Amino acid sequence: MAYQIDANECIACGACEPECAEGAISEQGGTYVIDAAKCQDCGNCADVCPVGAPKKM
């Protein structure tokens, strides 16, 4: 199961993007998204998010 960022919770702070060793996180349309095909389910993005937007799906 990959992580997915809840667009309604994301504040676009960018804290998650540099934490992803796989390069699965990118900014799109004022929020961040995770490419499920690249996500290795490590949880680093969730660990650094100040609002808990990344969720395991």
Stockholm file with secondary structure:
# STOCKHOLM 1.0

chainA/1-57         MAYQIDANECIACGACEPECAEGAISEQGGTYVIDAAKCQDCGNCADVCPVGAPKKM
#=GR chainA/1-57 SS CCEEECTTTCCCCCSSGGGCTTCCEEEETTEEEECTTTCCCCCHHHHHCSSCCEEEC
#=GC SS_cons        CCEEECTTTCCCCCSSGGGCTTCCEEEETTEEEECTTTCCCCCHHHHHCSSCCEEEC
//
